[in-house]
């Protein structure tokens, strides 16, 4: 990336972040039933999992929930209220640290529709979506950059 374009992106990375207060999430001690309700009601297929101190734990998705309640011959819906989110959380999902670069963001957004942002204490700050990053990239491409 040329230096002027790079500087344009580095200026306001916080503008990319959707704050934690606006992001659907569940807590690690919630039941899978609760997580499935949140996922279904929001229309999302993947959401962050936090602890009660607002620390990022990982992600949960519909597939993980369904895999956990899948029996040999039937789906064990009766297990949904009993099993905790912590049993199926995806712990190796990539995250961004506060101060992330646009290049790192783009690298991870190739494979993921959004990424969580955490601070140095692993506190959940918010998310950055592929949509927001691509809109920002398109705007920069169509605006002349001083050289």
Protein Blocks (a to p, Z undefined) as FASTA:
>chain_A
ZZklmmmmmmmmmlmpccfklpccddfkbcfklmmmmmmmnopabdcdddfkopafbdcd
fklmmmmmpcfkbccfklmmmpcfklmpcfkbccddehiafklmmmmmmmpcbdcdddfk
opafbdcdfklmmmmmmmmmmpccdZZ
